Amino acid sequence: MGKPVNLNRFRKEKARADKKARADENAIKFGRSKADKELDRARSQKQERDLSDHKRDP
């Protein structure tokens, strides 16, 4: 006869594994490196600066 299995523990471990797998998939799909984020931030700041430089003073 086999050893008794705690079904709650099994269920929770399976849920954790599924959640981890989903997180890994999302990191691959949506994740960006820190350098990419900084580059986008710098580009948007430059774009805003250029736009504000072209505004006329009232």
Sequence and secondary structure as in RCSB ss.txt:
>XXXX:A:sequence
MGKPVNLNRFRKEKARADKKARADENAIKFGRSKADKELDRARSQKQERDLSDHKRDP
>XXXX:A:secstr
      HHHHHHHHHHHHHHHHHHHHHHHH   HHHHHHHHHHHHHHHHHHHHT    
